[in-house]
Amino acid sequence: KRKIGFVFQKFNLLPTLDAQSNILIAQEISGNGHHDAGHFGRITELLGLSQRLQHRPAELSGGEQQRVAMARAILAKPDWVFLDEATASLDPEGESDLYRCLRQHLPHATIVSIAHRDSVAAFHEQRLVFHREEGRPGKLVPGDLIPAAAD
């Protein structure tokens, strides 16, 4: 109900539900059981899930499971999206599709992304905060802000 979306490093999909039900469950839990079929179709098509919607998580690859979790977060139209290694199971093309889908369908959402690869964060985010362990040279200190690469 607070309009917050999460995509965890562990996908948190319900094993007894197919991909479509796993995507729609956030709306059902929030009390907004109605969804726009066109919006749903555009998101699942862009994320490459349209042919896999009747499959259960065990029948999906790790990348497909991650895209199901992302579709679930996007479909809820949150104001804030928190991503914890949201592209870890995706190839570079899938990663680009994921961020393109986020920007296209949630243009006004604030996205907070945690990534271990600097290239992932720098390419996709507008502002970066780097954290490093004390005593490790060549890294920015906690809380340093730098502008990200332009789109």
Backbone as CSV, one residue per row, in Angstrom:
resi,resn,N_x,N_y,N_z,CA_x,CA_y,CA_z,C_x,C_y,C_z
1,LYS,0.810,-1.194,0.000,0.000,0.000,0.000,0.856,1.261,0.000
2,ARG,2.130,1.126,0.344,3.008,2.292,0.408,3.690,2.595,-0.919
3,LYS,3.353,1.868,-1.960,3.898,2.117,-3.295,5.423,1.953,-3.330
4,ILE,5.890,0.848,-2.752,7.308,0.527,-2.755,7.473,-0.833,-3.424
5,GLY,8.420,-0.917,-4.356,8.719,-2.179,-5.015,10.093,-2.675,-4.607
6,PHE,10.222,-3.983,-4.483,11.494,-4.601,-4.121,11.825,-5.686,-5.135
7,VAL,13.093,-5.769,-5.486,13.606,-6.925,-6.220,14.827,-7.379,-5.440
8,PHE,14.667,-8.509,-4.769,15.712,-9.019,-3.893,16.705,-9.862,-4.674
9,GLN,17.885,-10.055,-4.075,18.889,-10.915,-4.677,18.351,-12.347,-4.773
10,LYS,17.654,-12.785,-3.755,16.898,-14.040,-3.816,15.521,-13.640,-4.331
11,PHE,15.007,-14.317,-5.305,13.859,-13.830,-6.071,12.542,-13.795,-5.304
12,ASN,12.418,-14.593,-4.235,11.199,-14.614,-3.422,9.948,-14.931,-4.229
13,LEU,10.066,-15.888,-5.126,8.906,-16.338,-5.891,8.255,-17.502,-5.147
14,LEU,6.954,-17.577,-5.228,6.238,-18.684,-4.589,6.288,-19.897,-5.507
15,PRO,6.859,-21.000,-5.050,7.098,-22.153,-5.916,5.839,-22.826,-6.446
16,THR,4.705,-22.667,-5.767,3.474,-23.328,-6.198,2.699,-22.511,-7.222
17,LEU,3.126,-21.265,-7.452,2.442,-20.393,-8.417,3.227,-20.305,-9.707
18,ASP,2.523,-20.155,-10.826,3.217,-19.945,-12.095,3.734,-18.506,-12.161
19,ALA,4.499,-18.206,-13.198,5.120,-16.882,-13.336,4.069,-15.775,-13.334
20,GLN,2.980,-15.962,-14.066,1.943,-14.938,-14.131,1.372,-14.644,-12.740
21,SER,1.064,-15.667,-11.974,0.518,-15.481,-10.628,1.539,-14.840,-9.699
22,ASN,2.825,-15.197,-9.855,3.873,-14.572,-9.056,3.997,-13.082,-9.379
23,ILE,3.765,-12.709,-10.608,3.825,-11.296,-10.997,2.631,-10.541,-10.426
24,LEU,1.464,-11.143,-10.480,0.229,-10.461,-10.069,-0.014,-10.456,-8.560
25,ILE,0.715,-11.265,-7.814,0.416,-11.412,-6.389,0.592,-10.117,-5.595
26,ALA,1.518,-9.272,-5.968,1.726,-8.019,-5.230,0.483,-7.144,-5.283
27,GLN,-0.181,-7.126,-6.434,-1.404,-6.333,-6.547,-2.523,-6.935,-5.712
28,GLU,-2.597,-8.238,-5.677,-3.630,-8.899,-4.876,-3.426,-8.629,-3.388
29,ILE,-2.180,-8.702,-2.932,-1.876,-8.471,-1.521,-2.176,-7.026,-1.131
30,SER,-1.879,-6.082,-2.024,-2.082,-4.662,-1.712,-3.551,-4.253,-1.777
31,GLY,-4.407,-5.164,-2.235,-5.831,-4.851,-2.324,-6.233,-4.290,-3.675
32,ASN,-5.283,-4.196,-4.587,-5.560,-3.713,-5.934,-5.491,-4.898,-6.889
33,GLY,-6.458,-5.797,-6.800,-6.463,-7.015,-7.596,-6.663,-6.798,-9.083
34,HIS,-7.158,-5.626,-9.479,-7.381,-5.328,-10.887,-6.069,-4.894,-11.533
35,HIS,-5.783,-5.420,-12.720,-4.597,-4.972,-13.444,-4.956,-4.693,-14.890
36,ASP,-4.188,-3.824,-15.491,-4.351,-3.457,-16.886,-3.658,-4.532,-17.732
37,ALA,-4.436,-5.312,-18.480,-3.884,-6.409,-19.275,-2.879,-5.917,-20.313
38,GLY,-3.122,-4.754,-20.878,-2.186,-4.198,-21.858,-0.852,-3.852,-21.227
39,HIS,-0.902,-3.232,-20.065,0.307,-2.873,-19.315,1.066,-4.146,-18.935
40,PHE,0.347,-5.140,-18.443,0.938,-6.427,-18.086,1.623,-7.047,-19.309
41,GLY,0.942,-7.044,-20.439,1.497,-7.625,-21.661,2.752,-6.914,-22.142
42,ARG,2.760,-5.586,-22.077,3.938,-4.813,-22.503,5.142,-5.124,-21.611
43,ILE,4.920,-5.187,-20.321,6.016,-5.460,-19.395,6.566,-6.869,-19.609
44,THR,5.694,-7.862,-19.677,6.169,-9.238,-19.826,6.824,-9.454,-21.191
45,GLU,6.341,-8.773,-22.210,6.969,-8.874,-23.540,8.367,-8.261,-23.513
46,LEU,8.487,-7.061,-22.974,9.778,-6.378,-22.925,10.799,-7.174,-22.116
47,LEU,10.337,-7.836,-21.072,11.243,-8.627,-20.242,11.419,-10.058,-20.749
48,GLY,10.804,-10.388,-21.876,10.984,-11.711,-22.470,10.286,-12.830,-21.715
49,LEU,9.176,-12.520,-21.080,8.475,-13.517,-20.282,7.167,-14.006,-20.894
50,SER,6.726,-13.410,-21.963,5.377,-13.691,-22.466,5.149,-15.164,-22.806
51,GLN,6.176,-15.895,-23.173,6.022,-17.314,-23.499,6.262,-18.223,-22.294
52,ARG,6.571,-17.634,-21.136,6.930,-18.426,-19.956,5.978,-18.209,-18.781
53,LEU,4.871,-17.536,-19.004,3.975,-17.144,-17.917,3.300,-18.319,-17.213
54,GLN,3.146,-19.445,-17.887,2.470,-20.598,-17.274,3.452,-21.547,-16.582
55,HIS,4.726,-21.174,-16.541,5.747,-22.022,-15.921,5.951,-21.633,-14.458
56,ARG,6.203,-22.635,-13.639,6.506,-22.401,-12.225,7.988,-22.055,-12.076
57,PRO,8.370,-21.428,-10.966,9.760,-21.008,-10.794,10.797,-22.103,-11.049
58,ALA,10.532,-23.328,-10.624,11.490,-24.421,-10.827,11.710,-24.721,-12.307
59,GLU,10.783,-24.301,-13.153,10.879,-24.550,-14.598,11.505,-23.367,-15.341
60,LEU,11.878,-22.328,-14.607,12.464,-21.128,-15.205,13.944,-21.051,-14.877
61,SER,14.716,-20.431,-15.755,16.134,-20.203,-15.465,16.256,-19.130,-14.388
62,GLY,17.436,-18.971,-13.844,17.662,-17.934,-12.838,17.354,-16.545,-13.378
63,GLY,17.756,-16.282,-14.627,17.469,-14.987,-15.235,15.980,-14.759,-15.442
64,GLU,15.266,-15.805,-15.829,13.810,-15.685,-15.998,13.130,-15.438,-14.654
65,GLN,13.597,-16.122,-13.624,13.034,-15.898,-12.291,13.272,-14.451,-11.851
66,GLN,14.451,-13.941,-12.142,14.764,-12.561,-11.768,13.877,-11.585,-12.535
67,ARG,13.604,-11.869,-13.799,12.729,-10.995,-14.589,11.281,-11.069,-14.098
68,VAL,10.850,-12.221,-13.586,9.519,-12.329,-12.985,9.448,-11.404,-11.764
69,ALA,10.469,-11.451,-10.932,10.503,-10.578,-9.748,10.488,-9.110,-10.163
70,MET,11.205,-8.769,-11.225,11.230,-7.384,-11.701,9.862,-6.985,-12.255
71,ALA,9.238,-7.861,-13.022,7.906,-7.560,-13.573,6.914,-7.327,-12.444
72,ARG,7.004,-8.115,-11.383,6.130,-7.947,-10.219,6.305,-6.554,-9.617
73,ALA,7.547,-6.101,-9.484,7.810,-4.777,-8.914,7.310,-3.666,-9.834
74,ILE,7.514,-3.800,-11.130,7.112,-2.764,-12.088,5.596,-2.670,-12.189
75,LEU,4.925,-3.798,-12.239,3.482,-3.812,-12.429,2.749,-3.097,-11.288
76,ALA,3.324,-3.102,-10.100,2.707,-2.453,-8.948,2.789,-0.921,-9.042
77,LYS,3.525,-0.388,-10.013,3.702,1.055,-10.219,4.118,1.782,-8.945
78,PRO,5.233,1.350,-8.344,5.666,1.969,-7.099,6.299,3.343,-7.323
79,ASP,6.337,4.128,-6.260,7.032,5.412,-6.285,8.513,5.221,-5.993
80,TRP,8.834,4.166,-5.275,10.208,3.809,-4.927,10.434,2.357,-5.316
81,VAL,11.615,2.060,-5.879,11.994,0.684,-6.199,13.377,0.431,-5.597
82,PHE,13.478,-0.620,-4.817,14.750,-1.015,-4.229,15.222,-2.286,-4.922
83,LEU,16.422,-2.235,-5.492,16.988,-3.355,-6.239,18.234,-3.863,-5.528
84,ASP,18.223,-5.102,-5.132,19.376,-5.718,-4.488,19.982,-6.706,-5.467
85,GLU,21.049,-6.284,-6.140,21.689,-7.122,-7.152,20.661,-7.635,-8.158
86,ALA,19.816,-6.747,-8.636,18.681,-7.130,-9.488,19.088,-7.660,-10.856
87,THR,20.327,-7.458,-11.257,20.752,-7.950,-12.570,21.803,-9.057,-12.466
88,ALA,22.009,-9.596,-11.291,23.072,-10.578,-11.080,22.923,-11.829,-11.943
89,SER,21.702,-12.244,-12.258,21.486,-13.475,-13.036,21.229,-13.194,-14.513
90,LEU,21.449,-11.955,-14.934,21.139,-11.591,-16.314,22.403,-11.324,-17.123
91,ASP,22.320,-11.596,-18.420,23.404,-11.227,-19.315,23.290,-9.723,-19.608
92,PRO,24.286,-9.110,-20.240,24.231,-7.659,-20.486,22.982,-7.200,-21.245
93,GLU,22.504,-7.992,-22.203,21.306,-7.618,-22.946,20.074,-7.645,-22.039
94,GLY,19.956,-8.677,-21.226,18.848,-8.768,-20.287,18.889,-7.648,-19.262
95,GLU,20.086,-7.292,-18.859,20.265,-6.191,-17.919,19.787,-4.872,-18.529
96,SER,20.143,-4.629,-19.774,19.685,-3.417,-20.462,18.169,-3.408,-20.610
97,ASP,17.584,-4.559,-20.949,16.128,-4.661,-21.070,15.451,-4.333,-19.742
98,LEU,16.021,-4.841,-18.663,15.443,-4.614,-17.348,15.420,-3.128,-17.021
99,TYR,16.537,-2.443,-17.188,16.585,-1.020,-16.864,15.752,-0.179,-17.837
100,ARG,15.704,-0.595,-19.092,14.854,0.121,-20.061,13.389,-0.010,-19.653
101,CYS,12.991,-1.187,-19.221,11.620,-1.413,-18.772,11.317,-0.566,-17.536
102,LEU,12.248,-0.514,-16.599,12.065,0.327,-15.415,11.837,1.780,-15.797
103,ARG,12.711,2.301,-16.627,12.621,3.715,-17.010,11.369,4.006,-17.829
104,GLN,10.991,3.080,-18.686,9.820,3.283,-19.544,8.528,3.245,-18.741
105,HIS,8.416,2.297,-17.807,7.158,2.097,-17.096,7.087,2.806,-15.746
106,LEU,8.229,3.247,-15.228,8.253,3.958,-13.949,9.115,5.216,-14.062
107,PRO,8.769,6.128,-14.965,9.640,7.275,-15.214,9.824,8.207,-14.021
108,HIS,8.869,8.232,-13.105,8.966,9.148,-11.967,9.379,8.453,-10.674
109,ALA,9.616,7.152,-10.735,9.988,6.411,-9.523,11.434,6.694,-9.149
110,THR,11.688,6.697,-7.871,13.052,6.760,-7.360,13.554,5.332,-7.257
111,ILE,14.698,5.070,-7.861,15.248,3.721,-7.893,16.534,3.691,-7.085
112,VAL,16.568,2.820,-6.098,17.756,2.632,-5.281,18.290,1.250,-5.618
113,SER,19.497,1.219,-6.179,20.057,-0.035,-6.674,21.355,-0.355,-5.951
114,ILE,21.475,-1.590,-5.506,22.713,-2.072,-4.897,23.350,-3.014,-5.907
115,ALA,24.598,-2.740,-6.254,25.312,-3.576,-7.212,26.770,-3.655,-6.797
116,HIS,27.367,-4.815,-6.982,28.780,-4.969,-6.657,29.674,-4.547,-7.817
117,ARG,29.151,-4.599,-9.014,29.940,-4.197,-10.181,29.744,-2.703,-10.420
118,ASP,30.820,-1.935,-10.377,30.743,-0.490,-10.586,30.131,-0.159,-11.942
119,SER,30.426,-0.960,-12.963,29.929,-0.670,-14.310,28.407,-0.717,-14.373
120,VAL,27.789,-1.611,-13.622,26.330,-1.718,-13.603,25.742,-0.445,-13.023
121,ALA,26.226,-0.053,-11.869,25.687,1.127,-11.193,25.966,2.396,-11.986
122,ALA,27.176,2.564,-12.465,27.540,3.796,-13.158,26.764,3.977,-14.454
123,PHE,26.428,2.903,-15.106,25.721,3.002,-16.383,24.250,3.353,-16.206
124,HIS,23.657,2.921,-15.117,22.213,3.016,-14.996,21.682,4.067,-14.038
125,GLU,22.471,4.543,-13.128,21.941,5.421,-12.093,22.361,6.871,-12.316
126,GLN,21.620,7.797,-11.741,21.910,9.221,-11.869,22.892,9.711,-10.815
127,ARG,22.816,9.184,-9.605,23.755,9.517,-8.544,24.237,8.228,-7.913
128,LEU,25.496,8.224,-7.525,26.071,7.021,-6.939,26.620,7.315,-5.559
129,VAL,26.464,6.373,-4.664,27.126,6.407,-3.374,27.969,5.142,-3.317
130,PHE,29.271,5.322,-3.184,30.163,4.179,-3.100,30.497,3.916,-1.646
131,HIS,30.602,2.646,-1.320,30.983,2.246,0.022,32.196,1.343,-0.100
132,ARG,33.142,1.546,0.776,34.307,0.667,0.773,34.622,0.271,2.196
133,GLU,35.361,-0.801,2.315,35.831,-1.210,3.631,37.010,-0.325,4.007
134,GLU,37.098,0.033,5.250,38.202,0.860,5.714,39.533,0.173,5.419
135,GLY,40.510,0.965,5.020,41.844,0.436,4.791,42.086,-0.139,3.409
136,ARG,41.086,-0.154,2.548,41.286,-0.678,1.192,41.541,0.501,0.267
137,PRO,42.710,0.587,-0.335,43.058,1.747,-1.164,42.308,1.770,-2.490
138,GLY,42.241,2.966,-3.086,41.711,3.110,-4.428,40.207,3.143,-4.540
139,LYS,39.533,3.246,-3.441,38.070,3.279,-3.474,37.585,4.552,-2.802
140,LEU,36.374,4.956,-3.127,35.767,6.092,-2.466,35.319,5.706,-1.071
141,VAL,35.231,6.681,-0.203,34.818,6.398,1.174,33.307,6.380,1.277
142,PRO,32.751,5.768,2.321,31.292,5.701,2.469,30.655,7.078,2.367
143,GLY,29.590,7.129,1.606,28.832,8.368,1.478,29.292,9.304,0.380
144,ASP,30.426,9.022,-0.287,30.852,9.887,-1.380,29.842,9.832,-2.506
145,LEU,29.454,10.974,-3.004,28.517,11.059,-4.126,29.276,11.495,-5.367
146,ILE,29.023,10.818,-6.468,29.566,11.259,-7.742,28.462,11.175,-8.776
147,PRO,28.481,12.039,-9.786,27.464,11.918,-10.839,27.740,10.690,-11.686
148,ALA,26.685,10.042,-12.108,26.813,8.864,-12.964,26.948,9.296,-14.413
149,ALA,27.246,8.325,-15.265,27.346,8.592,-16.697,26.025,9.092,-17.224
150,ALA,26.083,9.992,-18.193,24.853,10.520,-18.809,24.197,9.450,-19.641
151,ASP,22.862,9.530,-19.734,22.118,8.566,-20.550,22.395,8.769,-22.018
